[in-house]
Amino acid sequence: MTATILYADPDPKAVKLAAEALTQAAHRVRLASDSAALEREAADGAVDVLVVDVGLLGPSTKEWLANAAQRWPDMPVVIVSKDATEGDSIEALRSGASGFVSKPFVPEELMMAIQNGVSSAEHSANVSPPASVRHPAIKVPLRTDIIGDSPAMREINGLIRRAAMTQATVLVRGESGSGKEVIVRRIHELSSRSDGPFVKVHCAALPEQLLESELFGHEKGAFTGANARKPGRFEVAEGGTLFLDEIGDVSLATQVKLLRVLQDKEYERVGSTRTIRANVRFIAATHRPLEDMIKRGEFREDLYYRLNVITVTSPPLRNRPDDIEQLVHHFCTALGAQNGKPRLKFAPDAIQLLRLQPWPGNVRQLQNFVERLVVFAESDEVDVAAVRGELGVGVGNSACSTGTAALDFGISVLELDEVVRRAERRALEKALRKADGNRTVAARILGVSRRTLYNKLEEHHLL
């Protein structure tokens, strides 16, 4: 995967080594040797992963990471440090870093940390939770909102409270975008472990070998590129909650090792024989039919029973249309404040039109849709015409669809791909104008990752 990497380090030798390794791996490389250059390059919005030496972060790495999570919420950060201890690594990961590499590093170790960051960012490109809870290994500082008062959501809230009172493993099920992570975070907040870290692992985002090292950690010399001992997410989550997202995508080999941790609360780092106790509460989530996977031999039945102690199923949005008005008001208030439009409201007929949509992408799709309307709004009210325009339906048309802007089929002499290409370019230009040139904001408006946006801008010669 080609990505744009910003490597920020005052050490010219480390910069040279990193630049050569990243270029050889076909990544685009941007360099910064001081904090001012780091700020300039990161603010551009075209960076996929930031790799930064602690020497550029000021007196507190933890505070800098918290600030970075607010300013660049979708950008993974890999910390590099000379003479760092294992405690430094754990603290950085708990504070929001996606990876930690000790110096002097070997290129393979740096590339593994970057691959982890790129994979996780791609997997969650369309997920937009509140900025305060976007990083995977950061304590949840505020209450996570469970929006909706429908019978289905009242039942979910009751299950959440009961699950939070126990230490039992929880399996959260539901379609993509239906709010599984929100449920998981709320269970953590209400539990006796709420003061501990909340650590999320995207199981679907990482290849098997990388996932094993990410979960269990590794010893120095365990494999090529393992230049120092690295703590795994089990250690980072000590005393808190470990969230295994998309558990159905884990290989059978890793499932065996997970089963042991769930049963015995014990594991070993990769390359070590020393047993470590895991003081962690496990919560897993999946959108896949695990029962069918068991029948096909793709998922272990014993692991399923270990995970399925308490089950919470997140209902799809189409099954709770009565919650759409509350969700729209919630997103409008939050996103309006973020975009300098605190008085923005949705007209009643606009909300009614949104209630009629099927929303196959569930709450995530609705949130992204509302964000586009908020950003493009030119008055203090989003009316039905604006909603229809975004849905791709004419104002006088009674039918509705969930498509994007309608194409002008009067130019039918053109090939379809050329029509789509022109519409795509117009959408890119419009998003960039509304975002005042900020590519991170433009990517969120379009519902794509920064890397996808950057590639599209290159394709359309808009850089």
VOGU-3710 file (C-alpha; in Angstrom, 3 decimals, decimal comma):
1> mtatilyadp> 0,000/0,000/0,000  1,407/3,370/-1,031  0,918/6,081/1,564  2,153/9,579/2,335  4,388/9,478/5,414  5,512/12,566/7,306  8,750/11,745/9,138  9,667/14,425/11,700  13,033/14,067/13,424  15,922/16,464/14,222
11> dpkavklaae> 18,467/13,633/13,762  19,796/13,752/10,152  21,061/10,144/10,299  17,655/8,817/11,329  15,970/10,979/8,690  18,222/9,592/5,963  17,664/5,982/7,038  13,887/6,435/7,270  13,632/8,289/3,956  15,561/5,570/2,120
21> altqaahrvr> 13,453/2,775/3,639  10,140/4,514/2,980  11,048/5,462/-0,587  12,200/1,898/-1,293  8,810/0,685/-0,056  7,132/3,014/-2,613  5,738/5,404/0,009  5,595/9,145/-0,572  7,895/10,800/1,973  7,691/14,245/3,532
31> lasdsaaler> 10,315/15,382/6,040  10,403/17,824/8,938  13,421/18,596/11,111  11,790/20,913/13,652  8,421/21,465/15,310  7,481/24,382/13,035  7,966/22,261/9,913  6,034/19,428/11,576  3,066/21,739/12,208  3,174/23,056/8,636
41> eaadgavdvl> 3,325/19,667/6,954  0,740/17,985/9,219  -1,755/20,822/8,725  -1,679/20,227/4,969  -4,137/17,355/5,337  -2,437/15,053/2,809  -0,495/12,954/5,338  -1,542/9,348/6,010  0,796/8,557/8,917  2,922/10,844/11,077
51> vvdvgllgps> 6,179/9,449/12,463  7,671/11,842/15,007  10,630/11,847/17,383  9,811/12,747/20,998  12,382/15,543/20,801  9,881/17,569/18,757  6,919/17,053/21,076  7,696/19,431/23,924  7,752/18,552/27,627  4,804/16,123/27,578
61> tkewlanaaq> 4,292/13,424/24,973  0,896/12,615/26,499  -0,370/16,191/26,167  0,980/16,488/22,626  -0,800/13,278/21,576  -4,065/14,472/23,119  -3,755/17,731/21,176  -2,892/15,837/17,974  -5,999/13,678/18,388  -8,117/16,832/18,424
71> rwpdmpvviv> -6,368/18,571/15,525  -5,735/15,568/13,247  -8,237/12,972/14,500  -7,864/10,574/11,564  -4,059/10,564/11,345  -2,196/7,691/13,053  0,915/8,791/14,978  4,004/6,605/15,427  6,399/7,777/18,151  10,156/7,170/17,876
81> skdategdsi> 12,493/7,665/20,829  16,101/7,012/21,779  16,829/5,181/25,039  13,116/4,677/25,710  11,956/2,263/28,381  9,139/-0,252/28,048  7,081/2,009/30,317  7,560/4,891/27,851  6,186/2,699/25,084  3,127/1,664/27,093
91> ealrsgasgf> 2,435/5,258/28,147  2,631/6,496/24,533  0,299/3,762/23,292  -2,171/4,430/26,127  -2,069/8,132/25,270  -3,125/7,572/21,670  -0,049/6,668/19,613  -0,693/3,970/17,023  2,867/2,666/17,364  6,159/3,135/19,184
101> vskpfvpeel> 9,658/2,471/17,796  12,902/2,634/19,800  15,996/4,229/18,260  18,272/3,222/16,741  15,680/1,322/14,703  16,005/-1,070/11,825  13,894/-0,252/8,736  11,725/-3,366/9,115  10,563/-2,309/12,574  9,642/1,174/11,371
111> mmaiqngvss> 7,826/-0,238/8,341  5,812/-2,593/10,545  4,669/0,276/12,771  3,716/2,340/9,717  1,855/-0,567/8,114  -0,126/-0,969/11,306  -1,072/2,711/11,255  -2,017/2,724/7,565  -4,083/-0,465/7,871  -5,990/0,761/10,913
121> aehsanvspp> -6,677/4,139/9,313  -7,977/2,525/6,126  -10,197/0,142/8,076  -11,816/2,976/9,995  -11,817/5,632/7,261  -15,602/5,958/7,306  -15,956/5,930/11,097  -16,364/9,370/12,663  -16,941/9,149/16,430  -16,467/12,256/18,568
131> asvrhpaikv> -12,937/13,634/18,416  -12,359/12,869/22,108  -12,655/9,131/21,517  -11,067/8,608/18,097  -7,677/7,256/19,068  -7,496/3,500/19,673  -5,666/3,429/22,991  -6,832/6,504/24,846  -8,959/6,750/27,965  -12,506/7,849/27,248
141> plrtdiigds> -12,703/11,220/29,033  -16,385/11,991/28,624  -19,687/10,194/28,412  -20,313/8,398/25,116  -23,774/9,309/23,869  -26,240/6,515/23,140  -28,728/8,335/20,943  -32,309/7,131/20,586  -35,413/6,471/22,655  -37,040/3,762/20,558
151> pamreingli> -38,000/0,440/22,230  -34,957/-1,189/20,607  -32,578/1,403/22,075  -34,195/1,294/25,506  -33,543/-2,449/25,520  -29,931/-1,870/24,425  -29,380/0,631/27,248  -30,668/-1,911/29,758  -28,299/-4,570/28,411  -25,389/-2,120/28,525
161> rraamtqatv> -26,003/-1,320/32,202  -26,267/-5,008/33,135  -23,146/-5,940/31,159  -21,164/-3,084/32,709  -21,830/-4,397/36,218  -19,964/-7,639/35,459  -16,463/-8,642/34,385  -17,853/-11,096/31,803  -16,754/-11,083/28,181  -19,227/-9,302/25,906
171> lvrgesgsgk> -19,906/-9,948/22,226  -21,467/-7,007/20,374  -23,097/-7,921/17,081  -24,680/-5,896/14,328  -24,337/-4,531/10,822  -21,484/-2,214/9,860  -22,174/1,342/10,909  -24,910/0,445/13,380  -23,034/1,734/16,433  -21,234/-1,297/17,869
181> evivrrihel> -18,211/0,710/19,015  -20,425/3,264/20,779  -22,005/0,399/22,738  -18,589/-1,013/23,647  -17,295/2,332/24,868  -20,406/2,914/26,970  -19,984/-0,482/28,650  -16,408/0,483/29,519  -17,453/3,886/30,892  -20,068/2,363/33,200
191> ssrsdgpfvk> -17,823/-0,459/34,404  -15,513/-0,637/37,399  -12,618/-0,365/34,912  -13,631/3,067/33,619  -10,506/4,687/35,093  -8,327/2,225/33,179  -7,351/2,425/29,507  -9,720/1,601/26,665  -7,706/-0,101/23,916  -9,115/-0,958/20,512
201> vhcaalpeql> -7,601/-3,425/18,030  -8,865/-3,577/14,437  -8,574/-7,316/13,843  -9,591/-6,997/10,181  -7,011/-4,317/9,453  -3,837/-6,285/10,204  -2,268/-9,382/8,620  -1,962/-12,416/10,883  1,718/-12,026/11,827  1,356/-8,333/12,551
211> leselfghek> -1,845/-8,881/14,543  -0,150/-11,468/16,771  2,707/-9,082/17,574  0,233/-6,239/18,098  -1,830/-8,265/20,582  0,848/-10,131/22,519  3,911/-7,951/21,986  7,331/-9,330/21,064  10,825/-9,737/22,413  13,923/-8,215/20,870
221> gaftganark> 15,137/-10,445/18,032  11,873/-12,430/17,827  11,804/-11,809/14,053  13,423/-9,574/11,454  12,789/-5,985/12,442  12,199/-6,690/16,129  14,954/-4,369/17,301  13,591/-3,951/20,822  11,056/-5,474/23,180  7,590/-4,188/22,375
231> pgrfevaegg> 4,554/-4,410/24,675  1,369/-5,760/23,141  -2,135/-4,383/23,446  -2,832/-6,760/26,339  -0,173/-4,940/28,366  -1,324/-1,532/27,191  -4,889/-2,364/28,308  -3,796/-3,573/31,756  -6,488/-2,706/34,296  -8,895/-1,593/31,571
241> tlfldeigdv> -10,837/-2,887/28,578  -9,515/-4,477/25,388  -11,892/-4,120/22,425  -11,343/-6,695/19,671  -13,157/-5,197/16,688  -14,209/-7,540/13,851  -13,216/-10,677/15,733  -14,683/-12,750/12,899  -11,730/-11,801/10,692  -9,092/-13,374/12,955
251> slatqvkllr> -7,275/-16,429/11,556  -7,750/-19,860/13,103  -4,144/-19,863/14,354  -4,626/-16,603/16,237  -8,016/-17,791/17,495  -6,250/-20,616/19,360  -4,012/-18,125/21,163  -6,905/-15,813/21,958  -8,834/-18,738/23,423  -6,048/-19,407/25,904
261> vlqdkeyerv> -5,998/-15,781/27,054  -9,766/-15,763/27,494  -9,698/-19,038/29,428  -6,590/-18,656/31,557  -5,855/-14,906/31,415  -2,279/-15,805/30,460  -0,105/-15,305/27,363  3,500/-15,001/26,162  5,087/-12,331/24,008  6,206/-13,477/20,559
271> gstrtiranv> 9,697/-14,915/20,985  9,361/-15,412/24,754  8,575/-18,319/27,062  7,746/-16,134/30,073  4,058/-16,257/30,976  2,322/-12,929/31,637  -0,980/-12,503/33,446  -3,608/-10,393/31,664  -5,704/-8,155/33,907  -8,042/-7,116/31,089
281> rfiaathrpl> -11,773/-7,127/30,404  -12,503/-8,393/26,873  -15,214/-7,066/24,585  -15,439/-8,242/20,970  -17,565/-7,098/18,048  -18,423/-8,474/14,635  -20,829/-8,017/11,753  -20,180/-11,536/10,468  -22,434/-14,600/11,050  -20,190/-16,538/13,430
291> edmikrgefr> -22,566/-19,524/13,617  -22,310/-20,048/9,856  -18,543/-19,614/10,040  -18,369/-22,349/12,695  -20,221/-24,739/10,368  -17,740/-23,957/7,586  -14,774/-24,485/9,922  -13,756/-20,826/9,748  -14,331/-19,976/13,415  -13,654/-22,050/16,516
301> edlyyrlnvi> -16,755/-23,122/18,385  -14,989/-23,054/21,774  -13,814/-19,487/21,181  -17,345/-18,496/20,178  -18,736/-19,767/23,492  -15,998/-17,964/25,416  -16,827/-14,696/23,652  -20,595/-15,098/23,732  -21,103/-14,888/27,509  -23,157/-11,702/27,143
311> tvtspplrnr> -24,494/-10,715/23,718  -25,620/-7,233/22,763  -27,030/-6,828/19,250  -26,983/-3,328/17,789  -30,165/-2,846/15,718  -29,905/-1,475/12,154  -31,171/2,062/11,683  -34,005/0,915/9,402  -35,504/-0,913/12,397  -35,634/2,242/14,522
321> pddieqlvhh> -36,738/5,122/12,259  -38,203/6,921/15,283  -34,631/7,635/16,415  -33,634/9,428/13,201  -34,909/12,839/14,290  -32,953/12,679/17,552  -29,834/11,480/15,733  -30,076/14,270/13,144  -30,450/16,933/15,842  -27,500/15,458/17,760
331> fctalgaqng> -25,203/15,372/14,720  -26,355/18,801/13,547  -25,608/20,370/16,941  -22,157/18,773/17,250  -21,100/19,286/13,634  -22,597/22,763/13,456  -20,469/23,812/16,443  -17,367/22,305/14,817  -18,026/24,164/11,551  -18,907/27,540/13,028
341> kprlkfapda> -22,664/27,156/12,537  -24,061/26,810/16,075  -27,574/28,028/15,117  -28,041/25,569/12,264  -31,238/23,483/12,358  -33,003/20,956/10,146  -36,508/21,815/8,951  -39,248/19,328/9,994  -39,986/18,280/6,385  -36,240/17,727/5,813
351> iqllrlqpwp> -36,141/15,375/8,790  -39,255/13,585/7,560  -37,550/12,988/4,208  -34,534/11,531/6,024  -36,848/9,212/7,987  -38,048/7,690/4,693  -34,572/6,608/3,573  -33,381/2,982/4,005  -29,874/3,944/5,264  -28,050/0,709/4,342
361> gnvrqlqnfv> -24,915/2,169/5,959  -26,842/2,747/9,196  -25,955/5,504/11,691  -22,506/5,991/10,156  -24,043/6,779/6,769  -26,565/9,161/8,337  -23,822/10,975/10,238  -21,684/11,444/7,112  -24,764/12,613/5,193  -25,658/15,178/7,879
371> erlvvfaesd> -22,053/16,394/7,954  -22,120/17,130/4,221  -25,379/19,074/4,608  -23,959/21,025/7,550  -20,777/21,947/5,689  -22,644/22,988/2,534  -25,420/24,891/4,372  -25,584/28,582/3,424  -28,284/29,638/5,901  -29,351/28,709/9,433
381> evdvaavrge> -31,764/26,024/8,210  -31,296/22,850/6,190  -34,513/22,586/4,194  -36,063/19,731/2,245  -34,654/21,044/-1,038  -31,112/20,740/0,331  -31,766/17,171/1,467  -33,270/16,233/-1,888  -30,357/17,809/-3,685  -27,890/15,775/-1,659
391> lgvgvgnsac> -29,953/12,629/-2,234  -29,861/13,307/-5,975  -33,624/13,879/-6,282  -35,300/16,859/-7,939  -37,340/19,167/-5,712  -40,566/18,360/-7,527  -39,990/14,624/-7,387  -41,851/12,596/-4,781  -39,556/9,574/-5,035  -36,376/9,413/-2,996
401> stgtaaldfg> -33,117/7,560/-3,354  -29,873/7,356/-1,425  -27,673/8,201/-4,381  -25,298/11,110/-4,735  -25,741/14,113/-7,020  -27,740/13,238/-10,130  -25,889/13,040/-13,450  -26,993/15,046/-16,474  -28,087/12,344/-18,870  -28,637/14,976/-21,566
411> isvleldevv> -24,985/14,429/-22,447  -25,563/10,776/-23,233  -23,127/10,882/-26,150  -20,345/10,679/-23,595  -19,158/7,389/-22,208  -20,424/6,597/-18,717  -16,937/6,630/-17,231  -16,368/10,164/-18,548  -19,669/11,340/-17,038  -18,677/9,820/-13,694
421> rraerralek> -15,198/11,325/-13,947  -16,600/14,826/-14,485  -19,043/14,451/-11,591  -16,201/13,176/-9,401  -14,025/16,175/-10,246  -16,888/18,586/-9,479  -17,438/16,877/-6,121  -13,724/17,172/-5,286  -13,626/20,851/-6,204  -16,784/21,604/-4,234
431> alrkadgnrt> -15,498/19,793/-1,129  -12,160/21,612/-1,283  -13,918/24,988/-1,586  -16,176/24,261/1,368  -13,183/23,050/3,398  -11,134/26,163/2,498  -8,512/23,890/0,986  -8,103/21,701/4,098  -7,802/18,183/2,721  -8,579/16,447/5,999
441> vaarilgvsr> -11,907/18,289/6,219  -12,583/17,687/2,507  -12,005/13,954/2,977  -14,532/13,892/5,837  -17,064/15,799/3,716  -16,713/13,221/0,946  -16,697/10,268/3,345  -13,308/8,933/2,192  -9,886/8,525/3,763  -7,226/11,196/3,311
451> rtlynkleeh> -5,194/8,783/1,213  -8,126/8,123/-1,133  -8,699/11,870/-1,455  -5,008/12,497/-2,159  -4,978/9,834/-4,891  -8,138/11,282/-6,454  -6,662/14,776/-6,403  -3,583/13,452/-8,172  -5,756/11,618/-10,707  -7,688/14,812/-11,500
461> hll> -4,575/17,053/-11,428  -5,958/19,112/-8,550  -2,897/19,048/-6,288
//
